[in-house]
């Protein structure tokens, strides 16, 4: 076997191994983790395997594609099949998250870092139960405490939130109306009402001490598990 042929076989094996790892993981995988796990494999080799795998999915389109999200790579459904997938998950999401949880999640996503009293000012209802459920599902996380009277907890979206909605970072958040569609539909008109309330609610001016409110941050991911709502 020639060196060229042997090198090609090695590259094909690495590409297949990367595909297997990404599929088996079930969550975005950092290429650096793969390189660290595979002996005598450099990060550049893994990146080349990722590119080869992505190109193969593009050349022979099926129901999946390789995408970068939340700092890693994962297998995801193709965009043109989104309507079919949304139909399925719309029903599932409705069953898993109550309207109160969906509304609270939208406020946290678009107003973070945000406290429970601020969420209550927008929704007009106590968000305590919804926040607990979202933390338990790891859709949001506790960032720290705000240095105001009562030192309320600050909430923000989690890595799991990005993964769940196929976002690489918060800059990719759609409009709140599109977010309503993405999560499967809140109560009729809720997204528009929330947008109006968020727009009308003045964000308090931050002082230098406010910038330190996240200094005592909680771990990056809350690991508590339990039923939502």
N, CA, C and O of each residue as an XYZ file, in Angstrom:
916
protein
N       0.846     -1.198      0.000
C       0.000      0.000      0.000
C       0.885      1.254      0.000
O       1.814      1.361      0.800
N       0.592      2.191     -0.893
C       1.386      3.406     -0.991
C       1.094      4.321      0.184
O       0.061      4.202      0.843
N       2.043      5.258      0.442
C       1.864      6.202      1.537
C       0.620      7.052      1.324
O      -0.102      7.370      2.268
N       0.382      7.418      0.060
C      -0.767      8.259     -0.260
C      -2.064      7.535      0.060
O      -2.997      8.112      0.618
N      -2.104      6.266     -0.304
C      -3.298      5.464     -0.044
C      -3.481      5.234      1.454
O      -4.600      5.259      1.966
N      -2.372      5.011      2.144
C      -2.433      4.784      3.588
C      -2.919      6.040      4.309
O      -3.715      5.945      5.243
N      -2.452      7.205      3.889
C      -2.864      8.460      4.491
C      -4.354      8.694      4.266
O      -5.053      9.179      5.156
N      -4.832      8.350      3.089
C      -6.242      8.522      2.762
C      -7.114      7.640      3.657
O      -8.184      8.052      4.105
N      -6.637      6.425      3.905
C      -7.380      5.500      4.772
C      -7.439      6.018      6.204
O      -8.466      5.911      6.875
N      -6.320      6.581      6.662
C      -6.273      7.139      8.016
C      -7.241      8.310      8.148
O      -7.954      8.421      9.145
N      -7.265      9.183      7.143
C      -8.162     10.334      7.165
C      -9.619      9.892      7.145
O     -10.461     10.470      7.831
N      -9.914      8.849      6.342
C     -11.281      8.338      6.276
C     -11.700      7.738      7.613
O     -12.837      7.914      8.052
N     -10.783      7.034      8.254
C     -11.078      6.430      9.556
C     -11.329      7.501     10.602
O     -12.238      7.370     11.421
N     -10.522      8.571     10.580
C     -10.689      9.651     11.540
C     -12.024     10.359     11.326
O     -12.716     10.696     12.286
N     -12.379     10.579     10.067
C     -13.658     11.224      9.752
C     -14.822     10.384     10.271
O     -15.777     10.910     10.842
N     -14.728      9.084     10.066
C     -15.780      8.181     10.548
C     -15.839      8.192     12.076
O     -16.922      8.153     12.660
N     -14.674      8.246     12.718
C     -14.623      8.256     14.180
C     -15.234      9.535     14.738
O     -15.960      9.503     15.732
N     -14.933     10.670     14.089
C     -15.510     11.948     14.517
C     -17.027     11.903     14.379
O     -17.743     12.358     15.270
N     -17.515     11.366     13.286
C     -18.958     11.257     13.070
C     -19.602     10.412     14.160
O     -20.655     10.769     14.688
N     -18.970      9.289     14.497
C     -19.502      8.398     15.528
C     -19.560      9.086     16.883
O     -20.540      8.946     17.614
N     -18.503      9.835     17.220
C     -18.453     10.536     18.505
C     -19.549     11.590     18.583
O     -20.245     11.699     19.592
N     -19.700     12.367     17.510
C     -20.709     13.432     17.495
C     -22.107     12.838     17.614
O     -22.951     13.368     18.336
N     -22.349     11.750     16.912
C     -23.669     11.106     16.964
C     -23.946     10.546     18.353
O     -25.039     10.729     18.890
N     -22.966      9.868     18.936
C     -23.153      9.211     20.229
C     -23.254     10.208     21.379
O     -23.886      9.919     22.395
N     -22.636     11.382     21.226
C     -22.602     12.355     22.313
C     -23.981     12.902     22.644
O     -24.338     13.024     23.816
N     -24.754     13.232     21.622
C     -26.076     13.792     21.866
C     -26.063     15.267     22.213
O     -27.120     15.860     22.431
N     -24.879     15.872     22.267
C     -24.735     17.300     22.535
C     -23.503     17.794     21.790
O     -22.657     16.991     21.399
N     -23.388     19.115     21.586
C     -22.231     19.633     20.856
C     -20.907     19.160     21.438
O     -20.723     19.141     22.655
N     -19.985     18.777     20.557
C     -18.679     18.281     20.981
C     -17.601     19.250     20.506
O     -17.556     19.611     19.330
N     -16.747     19.661     21.415
C     -15.637     20.546     21.079
C     -14.558     19.722     20.373
O     -14.114     18.710     20.917
N     -14.123     20.133     19.170
C     -13.069     19.404     18.460
C     -11.817     19.187     19.308
O     -11.104     18.200     19.125
N     -11.552     20.103     20.229
C     -10.381     19.954     21.092
C     -10.526     18.747     22.019
O      -9.539     18.100     22.367
N     -11.758     18.453     22.413
C     -11.993     17.269     23.244
C     -11.684     15.998     22.463
O     -11.112     15.049     22.999
N     -12.070     15.994     21.189
C     -11.820     14.822     20.355
C     -10.323     14.625     20.175
O      -9.818     13.509     20.295
N      -9.612     15.718     19.885
C      -8.168     15.627     19.685
C      -7.477     15.135     20.951
O      -6.520     14.364     20.882
N      -7.963     15.582     22.108
C      -7.360     15.177     23.374
C      -7.618     13.702     23.669
O      -6.795     13.030     24.290
N      -8.777     13.202     23.212
C      -9.140     11.809     23.485
C      -8.453     10.821     22.542
O      -8.186      9.678     22.910
N      -8.172     11.280     21.322
C      -7.552     10.392     20.331
C      -6.033     10.536     20.389
O      -5.510     11.634     20.198
N      -5.335      9.463     20.644
C      -3.871      9.490     20.692
C      -3.277      9.834     19.329
O      -3.752      9.372     18.291
N      -2.233     10.652     19.357
C      -1.473     11.002     18.160
C      -2.331     11.661     17.077
O      -2.062     11.518     15.884
N      -3.348     12.370     17.504
C      -4.198     13.118     16.568
C      -4.148     14.592     16.949
O      -4.433     14.957     18.089
N      -3.785     15.432     15.991
C      -3.695     16.864     16.229
C      -5.051     17.532     16.005
O      -5.916     16.995     15.313
N      -5.218     18.708     16.599
C      -6.459     19.453     16.438
C      -6.725     19.758     14.970
O      -7.869     19.686     14.520
N      -5.680     20.098     14.220
C      -5.844     20.381     12.796
C      -6.405     19.176     12.050
O      -7.205     19.327     11.127
N      -5.979     17.968     12.458
C      -6.485     16.751     11.823
C      -7.982     16.587     12.096
O      -8.751     16.212     11.211
N      -8.374     16.874     13.334
C      -9.791     16.779     13.688
C     -10.612     17.806     12.923
O     -11.696     17.498     12.428
N     -10.094     19.029     12.827
C     -10.805     20.083     12.095
C     -10.969     19.706     10.624
O     -12.016     19.961     10.029
N      -9.930     19.098     10.034
C     -10.025     18.652      8.647
C     -11.073     17.556      8.505
O     -11.808     17.514      7.518
N     -11.139     16.668      9.499
C     -12.144     15.607      9.474
C     -13.551     16.195      9.581
O     -14.483     15.723      8.929
N     -13.695     17.240     10.419
C     -14.989     17.913     10.558
C     -15.412     18.538      9.234
O     -16.565     18.412      8.819
N     -14.473     19.211      8.574
C     -14.781     19.833      7.289
C     -15.149     18.780      6.239
O     -16.074     18.982      5.452
N     -14.431     17.667      6.229
C     -14.720     16.589      5.281
C     -16.102     16.002      5.543
O     -16.844     15.687      4.612
N     -16.432     15.860      6.818
C     -17.738     15.314      7.183
C     -18.862     16.271      6.786
O     -19.893     15.846      6.264
N     -18.654     17.566      7.037
C     -19.655     18.570      6.666
C     -19.864     18.586      5.157
O     -20.994     18.677      4.676
N     -18.762     18.495      4.416
C     -18.842     18.491      2.951
C     -19.594     17.271      2.451
O     -20.346     17.361      1.481
N     -19.400     16.133      3.102
C     -20.083     14.914      2.681
C     -21.588     15.023      2.879
O     -22.369     14.576      2.040
N     -21.988     15.626      4.004
C     -23.420     15.803      4.248
C     -24.037     16.781      3.248
O     -25.207     16.653      2.890
N     -23.251     17.753      2.800
C     -23.739     18.699      1.804
C     -23.824     18.065      0.423
O     -24.735     18.361     -0.351
N     -22.886     17.208      0.125
C     -22.841     16.578     -1.196
C     -23.930     15.530     -1.339
O     -24.506     15.369     -2.415
N     -24.212     14.821     -0.263
C     -25.235     13.777     -0.301
C     -26.313     14.116      0.733
O     -26.391     13.487      1.788
N     -27.151     15.127      0.415
C     -28.126     15.614      1.393
C     -29.172     14.566      1.774
O     -29.767     13.901      0.926
N     -29.362     14.455      3.054
C     -30.415     13.598      3.587
C     -31.202     14.413      4.581
O     -31.572     15.552      4.296
N     -31.462     13.854      5.734
C     -32.201     14.600      6.737
C     -31.314     15.344      7.708
O     -31.805     16.146      8.502
N     -29.983     15.089      7.659
C     -29.074     15.678      8.636
C     -27.993     16.539      7.995
O     -27.728     16.447      6.797
N     -27.382     17.368      8.816
C     -26.221     18.165      8.432
C     -25.349     18.357      9.657
O     -25.804     18.170     10.786
N     -24.106     18.726      9.437
C     -23.196     19.004     10.547
C     -23.171     20.500     10.770
O     -23.014     21.267      9.819
N     -23.323     20.928     12.015
C     -23.322     22.360     12.302
C     -22.518     22.660     13.554
O     -22.312     21.798     14.409
N     -22.071     23.903     13.640
C     -21.357     24.384     14.820
C     -22.348     25.150     15.683
O     -23.048     26.044     15.208
N     -22.394     24.784     16.960
C     -23.336     25.422     17.870
C     -22.776     25.354     19.279
O     -22.188     24.351     19.681
N     -22.969     26.447     20.032
C     -22.515     26.523     21.427
C     -21.050     26.135     21.576
O     -20.669     25.499     22.559
N     -20.232     26.519     20.603
C     -18.798     26.268     20.676
C     -18.367     24.875     20.283
O     -17.187     24.543     20.396
N     -19.298     24.048     19.821
C     -18.950     22.688     19.425
C     -19.592     22.312     18.096
O     -20.110     23.172     17.382
N     -19.557     21.029     17.769
C     -20.178     20.531     16.541
C     -21.214     19.484     16.905
O     -21.061     18.756     17.885
N     -22.269     19.416     16.109
C     -23.296     18.406     16.340
C     -24.011     18.098     15.031
O     -23.926     18.856     14.065
N     -24.706     16.989     15.020
C     -25.551     16.638     13.887
C     -26.918     17.259     14.118
O     -27.479     17.157     15.209
N     -27.451     17.903     13.085
C     -28.745     18.572     13.208
C     -29.574     18.311     11.960
O     -29.047     17.910     10.922
N     -30.870     18.542     12.074
C     -31.740     18.357     10.920
C     -31.521     19.477      9.907
O     -31.132     20.584     10.279
N     -31.765     19.199      8.655
C     -31.598     20.194      7.599
C     -32.705     21.237      7.692
O     -33.838     20.932      8.063
N     -32.350     22.482      7.346
C     -33.267     23.615      7.504
C     -34.571     23.419      6.747
O     -35.636     23.790      7.241
N     -34.498     22.838      5.551
C     -35.705     22.682      4.739
C     -36.702     21.686      5.321
O     -37.850     21.606      4.885
N     -36.243     20.933      6.310
C     -37.138     19.989      6.986
C     -37.655     20.554      8.294
O     -38.313     19.865      9.073
N     -37.340     21.836      8.522
C     -37.690     22.466      9.784
C     -39.171     22.428     10.105
O     -39.543     22.243     11.264
N     -40.027     22.599      9.105
C     -41.466     22.616      9.356
C     -41.940     21.288      9.921
O     -42.763     21.251     10.836
N     -41.417     20.195      9.370
C     -41.798     18.870      9.864
C     -41.317     18.668     11.298
O     -42.038     18.143     12.147
N     -40.087     19.097     11.542
C     -39.525     18.928     12.880
C     -40.267     19.801     13.892
O     -40.533     19.370     15.014
N     -40.602     21.040     13.486
C     -41.314     21.951     14.392
C     -42.686     21.404     14.766
O     -43.135     21.555     15.902
N     -43.351     20.764     13.798
C     -44.670     20.184     14.095
C     -44.571     19.168     15.220
O     -45.422     19.101     16.107
N     -43.501     18.377     15.155
C     -43.313     17.351     16.172
C     -42.978     17.959     17.522
O     -43.599     17.623     18.531
N     -41.983     18.866     17.545
C     -41.526     19.420     18.816
C     -42.474     20.470     19.375
O     -42.451     20.744     20.575
N     -43.315     21.067     18.515
C     -44.313     22.007     19.026
C     -45.219     21.301     20.020
O     -45.513     21.824     21.095
N     -45.651     20.117     19.650
C     -46.504     19.356     20.542
C     -45.740     18.912     21.788
O     -46.269     18.962     22.899
N     -44.501     18.481     21.597
C     -43.692     18.020     22.739
C     -43.395     19.168     23.694
O     -43.500     19.008     24.910
N     -43.020     20.336     23.146
C     -42.689     21.471     24.003
C     -43.894     21.954     24.793
O     -43.773     22.357     25.949
N     -45.057     21.908     24.156
C     -46.266     22.320     24.863
C     -46.528     21.408     26.059
O     -46.993     21.844     27.112
N     -46.216     20.138     25.862
C     -46.448     19.174     26.934
C     -45.431     19.346     28.062
O     -45.735     19.054     29.219
N     -44.237     19.813     27.738
C     -43.164     19.896     28.730
C     -43.118     21.227     29.465
O     -42.743     21.268     30.637
N     -43.493     22.325     28.795
C     -43.408     23.646     29.416
C     -44.778     24.309     29.404
O     -45.459     24.343     28.380
N     -45.163     24.829     30.547
C     -46.445     25.529     30.646
C     -46.335     26.897     29.978
O     -45.226     27.381     29.751
N     -47.471     27.530     29.656
C     -47.426     28.888     29.115
C     -46.644     29.846     30.008
O     -45.923     30.714     29.515
N     -46.788     29.684     31.335
C     -46.064     30.554     32.263
C     -44.558     30.360     32.129
O     -43.800     31.329     32.160
N     -44.120     29.096     31.978
C     -42.692     28.808     31.826
C     -42.168     29.354     30.503
O     -41.061     29.890     30.450
N     -42.955     29.221     29.433
C     -42.534     29.717     28.119
C     -42.392     31.232     28.130
O     -41.429     31.774     27.586
N     -43.348     31.914     28.747
C     -43.285     33.370     28.827
C     -42.078     33.808     29.652
O     -41.368     34.744     29.283
N     -41.853     33.123     30.771
C     -40.719     33.449     31.637
C     -39.400     33.206     30.908
O     -38.469     34.003     31.021
N     -39.321     32.106     30.162
C     -38.115     31.789     29.398
C     -37.838     32.872     28.362
O     -36.686     33.261     28.168
N     -38.871     33.357     27.701
C     -38.700     34.412     26.701
C     -38.166     35.692     27.343
O     -37.293     36.355     26.783
N     -38.691     36.034     28.516
C     -38.235     37.250     29.200
C     -36.777     37.120     29.610
O     -35.992     38.051     29.425
N     -36.409     35.965     30.169
C     -35.016     35.747     30.572
C     -34.098     35.838     29.356
O     -33.035     36.455     29.425
N     -34.501     35.232     28.254
C     -33.664     35.200     27.049
C     -33.404     36.596     26.507
O     -32.290     36.896     26.079
N     -34.425     37.457     26.522
C     -34.300     38.770     25.892
C     -33.968     39.896     26.863
O     -33.659     41.007     26.434
N     -34.028     39.629     28.157
C     -33.793     40.713     29.119
C     -32.623     40.417     30.064
O     -32.326     41.233     30.937
N     -31.961     39.280     29.910
C     -30.918     38.870     30.854
C     -29.735     39.848     30.899
O     -29.411     40.499     29.905
N     -29.083     39.938     32.105
C     -29.445     39.286     33.359
C     -30.668     39.963     33.979
O     -30.785     41.188     33.961
N     -31.568     39.160     34.523
C     -32.837     39.688     35.007
C     -33.199     39.005     36.318
O     -32.860     37.840     36.529
N     -33.885     39.726     37.196
C     -34.274     39.191     38.491
C     -35.748     38.789     38.476
O     -36.495     39.166     37.573
N     -36.154     38.027     39.478
C     -37.552     37.613     39.588
C     -38.493     38.813     39.707
O     -39.534     38.824     39.050
N     -38.165     39.841     40.534
C     -39.046     41.011     40.607
C     -39.198     41.722     39.252
O     -40.275     42.222     38.929
N     -38.111     41.763     38.462
C     -38.191     42.399     37.143
C     -39.072     41.580     36.206
O     -39.824     42.138     35.407
N     -38.975     40.258     36.307
C     -39.833     39.392     35.493
C     -41.287     39.582     35.902
O     -42.175     39.632     35.051
N     -41.529     39.688     37.208
C     -42.889     39.880     37.695
C     -43.452     41.219     37.221
O     -44.644     41.327     36.933
N     -42.594     42.238     37.140
C     -43.046     43.554     36.671
C     -43.487     43.484     35.218
O     -44.372     44.232     34.801
N     -42.875     42.585     34.438
C     -43.234     42.441     33.029
C     -44.489     41.579     32.869
O     -45.413     41.941     32.140
N     -44.511     40.421     33.568
C     -45.623     39.484     33.409
C     -46.827     39.830     34.275
O     -47.960     39.492     33.934
N     -46.574     40.519     35.420
C     -47.661     40.809     36.330
C     -48.019     39.628     37.205
O     -49.043     39.648     37.889
N     -47.185     38.594     37.192
C     -47.439     37.391     37.996
C     -46.137     36.923     38.633
O     -45.049     37.181     38.117
N     -46.266     36.233     39.757
C     -45.099     35.703     40.447
C     -44.455     34.613     39.585
O     -45.113     33.621     39.273
N     -43.168     34.773     39.187
C     -42.517     33.803     38.315
C     -41.763     32.701     39.062
O     -41.061     31.903     38.442
N     -41.905     32.651     40.397
C     -41.100     31.743     41.197
C     -41.145     30.292     40.744
O     -40.101     29.666     40.563
N     -42.346     29.752     40.558
C     -42.484     28.347     40.168
C     -41.914     28.104     38.766
O     -41.259     27.092     38.518
N     -42.174     29.046     37.857
C     -41.673     28.896     36.482
C     -40.143     28.941     36.460
O     -39.509     28.169     35.741
N     -39.555     29.839     37.241
C     -38.092     29.935     37.298
C     -37.479     28.656     37.848
O     -36.474     28.174     37.327
N     -38.073     28.111     38.887
C     -37.556     26.869     39.465
C     -37.593     25.739     38.435
O     -36.640     24.971     38.304
N     -38.704     25.651     37.712
C     -38.824     24.608     36.706
C     -37.802     24.753     35.592
O     -37.243     23.760     35.126
N     -37.557     25.980     35.165
C     -36.590     26.224     34.097
C     -35.163     25.953     34.551
O     -34.341     25.470     33.772
N     -34.866     26.263     35.816
C     -33.546     25.951     36.364
C     -33.371     24.438     36.456
O     -32.308     23.912     36.123
N     -34.415     23.739     36.907
C     -34.361     22.280     37.006
C     -34.124     21.633     35.643
O     -33.432     20.620     35.541
N     -34.702     22.222     34.606
C     -34.523     21.689     33.250
C     -33.233     22.196     32.598
O     -32.925     21.850     31.457
N     -32.483     23.024     33.342
C     -31.218     23.596     32.867
C     -31.390     24.486     31.636
O     -30.464     24.640     30.840
N     -32.579     25.069     31.484
C     -32.810     26.003     30.394
C     -32.307     27.407     30.754
O     -31.961     28.197     29.875
N     -32.271     27.701     32.048
C     -31.712     28.969     32.529
C     -30.772     28.647     33.685
O     -30.779     27.536     34.214
N     -29.957     29.638     34.073
C     -29.026     29.427     35.181
C     -28.949     30.683     36.043
O     -29.314     31.779     35.617
N     -28.469     30.492     37.249
C     -28.318     31.609     38.183
C     -26.941     32.234     37.963
O     -25.922     31.548     38.046
N     -26.916     33.529     37.683
C     -25.664     34.227     37.382
C     -25.005     34.820     38.622
O     -23.792     35.028     38.653
N     -25.809     35.090     39.638
C     -25.271     35.715     40.829
C     -26.384     36.469     41.539
O     -27.554     36.103     41.419
N     -26.038     37.508     42.272
C     -27.031     38.311     42.968
C     -26.857     39.783     42.598
O     -25.739     40.270     42.428
N     -27.970     40.465     42.480
C     -27.926     41.890     42.148
C     -27.751     42.702     43.428
O     -28.435     42.456     44.421
N     -26.846     43.659     43.403
C     -26.537     44.444     44.595
C     -27.536     45.579     44.777
O     -27.224     46.760     44.624
N     -28.749     45.161     45.109
C     -29.809     46.098     45.469
C     -30.453     45.558     46.733
O     -30.082     44.483     47.205
N     -31.402     46.280     47.282
C     -32.070     45.835     48.503
C     -32.692     44.462     48.279
O     -33.444     44.261     47.325
N     -32.379     43.536     49.147
C     -32.906     42.190     49.033
C     -32.007     41.247     48.260
O     -32.212     40.034     48.290
N     -30.991     41.796     47.553
C     -30.049     41.020     46.727
C     -30.723     39.861     45.990
O     -30.393     38.699     46.225
N     -31.678     40.179     45.090
C     -32.357     39.106     44.352
C     -31.403     38.403     43.391
O     -30.419     38.984     42.933
N     -31.711     37.148     43.097
C     -30.898     36.366     42.177
C     -31.037     36.890     40.756
O     -32.103     37.350     40.347
N     -29.946     36.813     40.016
C     -29.949     37.189     38.604
C     -30.010     35.917     37.758
O     -29.273     34.962     38.004
N     -30.888     35.913     36.769
C     -31.051     34.753     35.900
C     -30.621     35.070     34.478
O     -30.772     36.195     34.001
N     -30.082     34.055     33.808
C     -29.699     34.187     32.408
C     -29.888     32.848     31.716
O     -30.117     31.832     32.373
N     -29.792     32.845     30.403
C     -29.963     31.601     29.651
C     -28.726     30.722     29.827
O     -27.650     31.209     30.173
N     -28.889     29.442     29.590
C     -27.816     28.475     29.784
C     -27.300     27.952     28.450
O     -27.853     28.256     27.392
N     -26.239     27.167     28.517
C     -25.740     26.499     27.319
C     -26.791     25.554     26.772
O     -26.930     25.406     25.558
N     -27.535     24.910     27.668
C     -28.589     23.988     27.242
C     -29.660     24.725     26.455
O     -30.246     24.165     25.528
N     -29.921     25.982     26.816
C     -30.872     26.806     26.069
C     -30.403     26.979     24.629
O     -31.186     26.823     23.692
N     -29.112     27.305     24.454
C     -28.562     27.469     23.111
C     -28.667     26.169     22.323
O     -29.070     26.165     21.160
N     -28.302     25.073     22.965
C     -28.333     23.773     22.295
C     -29.762     23.419     21.895
O     -30.008     22.973     20.775
N     -30.693     23.619     22.809
C     -32.080     23.223     22.571
C     -32.681     23.943     21.368
O     -33.453     23.363     20.605
N     -32.316     25.218     21.208
C     -32.898     26.000     20.124
C     -31.946     26.186     18.936
O     -32.218     26.979     18.035
N     -30.830     25.450     18.941
C     -29.931     25.465     17.795
C     -29.227     26.785     17.564
O     -29.019     27.183     16.418
N     -28.859     27.464     18.628
C     -28.184     28.756     18.530
C     -26.716     28.602     18.901
O     -26.379     27.847     19.812
N     -25.846     29.313     18.201
C     -24.422     29.266     18.524
C     -24.090     30.249     19.643
O     -23.195     30.001     20.451
N     -24.811     31.356     19.685
C     -24.645     32.359     20.731
C     -25.909     33.198     20.806
O     -26.811     33.043     19.983
N     -25.976     34.088     21.792
C     -27.183     34.879     22.008
C     -27.434     35.900     20.906
O     -28.556     36.380     20.746
N     -26.399     36.232     20.152
C     -26.569     37.174     19.051
C     -27.453     36.602     17.957
O     -27.980     37.342     17.127
N     -27.615     35.279     17.954
C     -28.443     34.629     16.939
C     -29.911     34.542     17.348
O     -30.724     33.972     16.620
N     -30.258     35.107     18.517
C     -31.651     35.103     18.944
C     -32.522     35.811     17.902
O     -32.180     36.910     17.464
N     -33.628     35.209     17.504
C     -34.530     35.856     16.547
C     -35.390     36.897     17.254
O     -35.242     37.101     18.458
N     -36.283     37.553     16.527
C     -37.218     38.469     17.169
C     -38.088     37.658     18.110
O     -38.193     36.439     17.969
N     -38.706     38.320     19.060
C     -39.500     37.582     20.043
C     -40.696     36.899     19.387
O     -41.158     35.859     19.858
N     -41.204     37.496     18.282
C     -42.294     36.842     17.560
C     -41.822     35.533     16.950
O     -42.530     34.527     17.005
N     -40.621     35.542     16.365
C     -40.069     34.314     15.788
C     -39.703     33.319     16.880
O     -39.781     32.108     16.678
N     -39.304     33.834     18.035
C     -38.987     32.957     19.155
C     -40.251     32.233     19.608
O     -40.207     31.054     19.961
N     -41.372     32.943     19.595
C     -42.657     32.339     19.922
C     -42.920     31.138     19.028
O     -43.355     30.088     19.500
N     -42.655     31.294     17.732
C     -42.848     30.193     16.784
C     -41.846     29.077     17.047
O     -42.174     27.896     16.937
N     -40.625     29.463     17.395
C     -39.560     28.487     17.617
C     -39.885     27.569     18.782
O     -39.637     26.366     18.704
N     -40.433     28.113     19.859
C     -40.708     27.296     21.032
C     -42.046     26.579     20.933
O     -42.438     25.852     21.846
N     -42.746     26.785     19.820
C     -43.956     26.003     19.639
C     -45.244     26.742     19.945
O     -46.308     26.125     19.981
N     -45.177     28.045     20.166
C     -46.398     28.818     20.346
C     -46.795     29.008     21.797
O     -47.092     28.043     22.501
N     -46.797     30.264     22.242
C     -47.312     30.564     23.566
C     -48.811     30.824     23.419
O     -49.371     30.629     22.340
N     -49.456     31.259     24.489
C     -50.863     31.581     24.390
C     -51.062     32.677     23.345
O     -50.178     33.508     23.135
N     -52.198     32.677     22.706
C     -52.468     33.606     21.620
C     -52.155     35.044     22.012
O     -52.675     35.559     23.002
N     -51.298     35.683     21.220
C     -50.964     37.082     21.444
C     -49.942     37.327     22.526
O     -49.572     38.475     22.771
N     -49.468     36.269     23.191
C     -48.549     36.459     24.321
C     -47.235     37.067     23.885
O     -46.689     37.917     24.588
N     -46.706     36.648     22.731
C     -45.417     37.150     22.277
C     -45.467     38.648     22.019
O     -44.559     39.380     22.413
N     -46.539     39.112     21.349
C     -46.679     40.539     21.064
C     -46.821     41.330     22.354
O     -46.227     42.397     22.505
N     -47.617     40.798     23.290
C     -47.805     41.475     24.569
C     -46.492     41.565     25.332
O     -46.171     42.610     25.898
N     -45.733     40.476     25.351
C     -44.449     40.472     26.041
C     -43.492     41.472     25.419
O     -42.780     42.178     26.133
N     -43.469     41.538     24.086
C     -42.581     42.475     23.407
C     -42.908     43.900     23.816
O     -42.004     44.687     24.098
N     -44.204     44.243     23.852
C     -44.617     45.589     24.242
C     -44.205     45.889     25.681
O     -43.733     46.984     25.987
N     -44.388     44.899     26.565
C     -44.056     45.106     27.971
C     -42.558     45.257     28.181
O     -42.117     46.087     28.977
N     -41.769     44.445     27.458
C     -40.318     44.528     27.583
C     -39.812     45.859     27.055
O     -38.917     46.465     27.644
N     -40.387     46.318     25.937
C     -39.971     47.584     25.351
C     -40.311     48.761     26.266
O     -39.540     49.716     26.369
N     -41.460     48.691     26.927
C     -41.924     49.808     27.747
C     -41.249     49.865     29.106
O     -41.170     50.932     29.716
N     -40.763     48.735     29.583
C     -40.135     48.700     30.902
C     -38.727     49.272     30.814
O     -37.878     48.725     30.111
N     -38.476     50.364     31.520
C     -37.155     50.976     31.467
C     -36.129     50.105     32.150
O     -36.359     49.629     33.262
N     -35.002     49.888     31.501
C     -33.906     49.159     32.129
C     -33.183     50.122     33.063
O     -32.749     51.187     32.622
N     -33.043     49.779     34.334
C     -32.371     50.685     35.277
C     -30.933     50.931     34.882
O     -30.249     50.041     34.377
N     -30.478     52.164     35.122
C     -29.095     52.499     34.807
C     -28.157     51.739     35.728
O     -28.404     51.635     36.930
N     -27.092     51.213     35.168
C     -26.164     50.422     35.959
C     -25.031     51.280     36.493
O     -24.432     52.060     35.753
N     -24.742     51.138     37.759
C     -23.615     51.835     38.352
C     -22.412     50.927     38.286
O     -22.507     49.783     37.841
N     -21.263     51.444     38.736
C     -20.067     50.620     38.723
C     -20.243     49.404     39.617
O     -19.728     48.327     39.318
N     -20.984     49.578     40.735
C     -21.187     48.441     41.627
C     -22.075     47.395     40.976
O     -21.923     46.201     41.237
N     -23.019     47.839     40.114
C     -23.894     46.895     39.426
C     -23.102     45.962     38.545
O     -23.470     44.802     38.361
N     -22.003     46.473     37.993
C     -21.195     45.656     37.084
C     -20.558     44.485     37.808
O     -20.092     43.526     37.193
N     -20.548     44.591     39.168
C     -19.928     43.522     39.940
C     -20.947     42.525     40.471
O     -20.594     41.638     41.248
N     -22.237     42.659     40.053
C     -23.274     41.828     40.639
C     -23.125     40.361     40.295
O     -23.687     39.504     40.977
N     -22.386     40.066     39.260
C     -22.240     38.672     38.864
C     -20.928     38.100     39.387
O     -20.545     36.986     39.029
N     -20.248     38.854     40.224
C     -18.943     38.417     40.708
C     -19.044     37.107     41.467
O     -18.174     36.242     41.368
N     -20.133     36.977     42.235
C     -20.297     35.742     43.002
C     -21.197     34.793     42.238
O     -22.194     34.304     42.767
N     -20.843     34.539     41.005
C     -21.704     33.740     40.118
C     -21.773     32.300     40.570
O     -20.847     31.756     41.171
N     -22.909     31.707     40.257
C     -23.085     30.282     40.528
C     -22.379     29.502     39.445
O     -21.946     30.097     38.459
N     -22.241     28.164     39.588
C     -21.609     27.355     38.542
C     -22.273     27.584     37.205
O     -23.449     27.942     37.136
N     -21.502     27.372     36.124
C     -21.985     27.662     34.770
C     -23.269     26.928     34.449
O     -24.095     27.458     33.706
N     -23.469     25.745     34.971
C     -24.679     24.992     34.694
C     -25.266     24.504     36.010
O     -24.544     23.965     36.849
N     -26.568     24.688     36.198
C     -27.238     24.129     37.355
C     -27.557     22.679     37.043
O     -28.112     22.376     35.987
N     -27.214     21.790     37.946
C     -27.372     20.369     37.662
C     -28.573     19.757     38.348
O     -28.808     18.552     38.250
N     -29.346     20.597     39.053
C     -30.507     20.042     39.708
C     -31.515     19.520     38.711
O     -31.681     20.104     37.640
N     -32.183     18.448     39.033
C     -33.160     17.863     38.133
C     -34.484     17.746     38.881
O     -34.523     17.498     40.086
N     -35.543     17.929     38.142
C     -36.872     17.791     38.732
C     -37.901     18.149     37.717
O     -37.550     18.517     36.596
N     -39.163     18.057     38.057
C     -40.216     18.361     37.107
C     -40.420     19.851     37.060
O     -40.313     20.530     38.080
N     -40.722     20.383     35.847
C     -40.901     21.822     35.667
C     -42.291     22.225     36.095
O     -43.162     21.414     36.410
N     -42.443     23.601     36.081
C     -43.688     24.229     36.457
C     -44.059     23.842     37.882
O     -45.092     24.276     38.391
